[in-house]
Structure formats: structure tokens, C-alpha cells
Amino acid sequence: MKQFHAFRLDPINHRLWRGDERVTLTPKAFDVLRFLVQHADRLVTQQEILEAVWPETHVNPEVVKKYVLEVRKALGDRSDRPTFIETFPKRGYQFVAPVLEASSDTPSSLPARAATMVGRDAPRALLEACLEQARRGHRQVIFVTGEAGVGKTTLVEAFQRRAAERASLRIAGGQCVEGFGGKEPSYRRSPGSPPGTPSSSEDTTTTRRDTSSRSWTRPSPPSSSCTGTGG
């Protein structure tokens, strides 16, 4: 765990924290920040970042600027008066804030304290009911949908926190990562694969490519019905 000012960077669980609050970053922006923090003692070139974050993939070098801008926005940093990332024109970037090793005692896969939720009793009850169905051996697939900013992540993390209190459960997380230079807009990450590594389309025994919807699905037997949406 790396700490700089009020922020903590968890490279294992791919989380950035400001105190007990999780800071949202896209996967590639997180990778750029992690690389800069890991090399905070020196300037890193744009080419180094490209080779580290997009290995063996051709992308437009301008994409580095895009993600540095996203990181600066998340950190509240300014390019003209940098506290964290300093730009050296035509040379590269350097992470200039002091970096310390921080304790990782606080679980970083879920927020340390529950966020206050209002008016989420119905979707929470539905999630709990579906969990009970799964515990009885009936597989469940749940989609939590809604407009940006309505509290989907808060709802899911609160549910995960309650579920984690049950010793008989195992919780795994996954995410889609943005694709560059490939044919798919996003890829499914396999468990245990490093960030940014797409699952192989050659593995027809475990995955199926749906060319009509451009999505990855895993074949599974029919499950009982337990669907719903929530914010």
C-alpha cells in the first residue's frame, strides 16, 4: 500500500482511497498512476508508460495525456502548479509527491465503512432474496442498472459487505477494461489475470463470443428466476 498526502494506493486490489472514501478511476488510469508512483524517484517517458500499460499493443501516444488528465482530476491536481504529477514537455512525467508505505490493515476490497443509503430497501431486499436462492443451490444472475450517479456502486458494495459477514461465502470481483487496437470495445478479465489482460478468444471451452452483441458470456445451465433493477 502506497500513501501520498491523503491518498492510499492499493496496487493489489486496484483501489485508490482518500481516507475511507474510494476514488473512482478507470482501469487504465489506475495503471498509469501506479506506474508513476512506483517510479516516483525519477522522470518516466511517455514511451515507458506505453510499454508498461499497453504492452505489445499499438495505441496512439496521445492516450497517455488522456489518462494523466484523468488521474490529475481524481487527485485534484493542477498541471501549472503540480502537487502530484509534474509534466516535462517533450520528455515525460514525474510523480513529485512524497510516497510512503502505508499499513494495509483496513480491507481495501470494500470500503471501510458503509455509505448512508436512502430509499434502497426494495433493491437490497431483492439482492438478499437472490442470495438466499443461491445459497440453496439455485444460480442467480443479477443486473443492477440505472443512470450514472444514482448509487449503483453504493448499493452493491453495501450488499457485498453484508454478504462478506457470512463465513460460508466467497466473494470474487471482476471488471471490463477498455480495449485499444483490438476488435472489441471491452474484454472480460479472467480470475487471476493481470489488469488489462483480455481473455483469449481461442478458449472456446470456457467462453463464447456473441458477435451480434459484442459481449463475452460463459455457458451455464438455466437458473431460477430472480431479476430486478436498482439504483
Secondary structure, DSSP 8 states (H G I E B T S, - for coil): -EEETTEEEETTTTEEEETTEEE---HHHHHHHHHHHHTTTS-B-HHHHHHHHSTT----THHHHHHHHHHHHHHT--SSS-SSEEEETTTEEEE-S--EE----S-SSS-SS----SS-HHHHHHHHHHHHHHHTT---------STTSSHHHHHHHHHHHHHTSTT-------EEE-SSSSSSEEE--TT--TT----TT-TTT-EEETTTTEEE--------------
